Every structure is written in C-alpha cells, then in structure tokens.
Amino acid sequence: MSCFTHDDIKFIDSEDLYKGFFSMKKYRYQHRRYQGDWSPVVEREIFERGNAVGVLLYDPGKQKFIMAEQCRPGALKGDDTPWLVEIVAGMVEKGESPEDVAKRESLEEVGCHIQRLIPMSGYWVSPGGTTEYVDLFLGLADSDEVADYAGLETEHEDIKVLVLSRAEVLKLLEEGRINNAMAIIAIQWFLLNESKLSLP
C-alpha cells in the first residue's frame, strides 16, 4: 500500500487542448519519488471523461441477468462485431449521485426500476490517460418488467434488452462475447461475492 498522498504531488497547471463531446487537457506536475526526491516536471495529455456508473441488473427470484446490447464506436475497428453485450451504464451529471445515475440509466436503457442497490468495487478505467472513474452496483430488479428495446433517441441509443440465465452469461464470457471491462469486472465481482450477499 502506497505511503504517498496528494501532499506528494506538485500540480503546476493544466491546459485545455480540445473541448467537444469529451475534452482533452495537458497536465503539468511533479511527484515525490520512492528515493525521496522530486521527479522532473511531467507533461501528460489526459482525456477528461468524468465519473461513470455501471449497474449489473439481477433478478434473484428467477436468477436472471438483465443486460444491454448496442453498437459502440470505440469497437468499430475490432475484428468482431461492434455490437457489445454490456451492463447498464451512464455518466454522472451535475447534481447527481451515483445511485441517482444507476436508477435513471436502468429506466432509460432497459426500462426497469431498481428495487435495491448493492455497491460493488469501483475502479479507475485507464488512469495513465483518462480521469474516468466507475462506481459499480448490483441492482436487484424484476426481469419481467424490462422492455424488449430501449434507449434515448436524443442520444442515438438503439438498445436490445437481454434477459440471460447464469449459464448463458458464463457461456458469453467463455466465448469472448462479453468483452468490455465494465461488464467483465461486474460479473466477476458477482461470482466472487454471491455467497456473501443476502439476496431474496
């Protein structure tokens, strides 16, 4: 465990490089080194993504997972299909808590209400180049409530809602069809912690 804190950073300045749907900044800073001295000035371009929330929706009564399939531009250059099987997710907007986002996105992306939220481990997406941090939740829901198709037209979302058994989810993982970090981390957390959860 690191003994360093924010007191061991000298933040010099930041410069706006690009502002659009997302933004890029250049950071200039120094940090204390393990040998006790200070590093030279470090310059890094950083993708300012902000905080996100992911929700693995689960119906404990039927032992079904509720997931979303949609086309993702970041996967267009991949060898496989850019239609990814994902958990519900969204960005934290001003004035929202992560719990608010979990509930809002569950309605928007799959059409269901969350009955109970259980926090999972959060994580930094790629801290060498982006500020994005993800809060993960397990959301208990009724799989009979979900829509067949969902998403906001204003955000150009075209989502197919999937209700999957445990065996189907494991098969998709084994085949590499669930191939995005947020979904993999959330499902692995569930499998590791399922026996400790007091699910109805």
GIDARA-V634333 format. One line per field, one symbol per residue. ss: DSSP state (2 for helix, 1 for strand, 0 for the rest). phi: phi as a letter, one per 40 degrees, with the letter a starting at -180 (. if undefined). burial: # if it has 24 or more other C-alpha atoms within 12 Angstrom, else .. A space follows every 50 residues. Layout:
# GIDARA-V634333
ss->???
phi->???
burial->???
This chain:
# GIDARA-V634333
ss->00000222111111111110001111111111000001000111111100 11111111100001111111102220000000111101111000000222 22222222220000011110001100000100111111110000000011 00222000111111122222222200000022222222222222220000
phi->.cccbcccbbccabbcbabadbabbbcbabbcbcchcbcccbbacbcccg cbbbbccabccbfbbbbbbacbccbccccccccbcbccaacccdgccdcd cdcccccccbgbcccabbcbccaccaccaaccbbcbbcbcacccccccba hcccbfcbbccbbbcdcccccccccgccbbdcccccccdcccbdcccccc
burial->........................#.#...#............#.##### ##########..########............##########.....### #####################...#....##############..##.## #.......######....#...#....##########.##..........
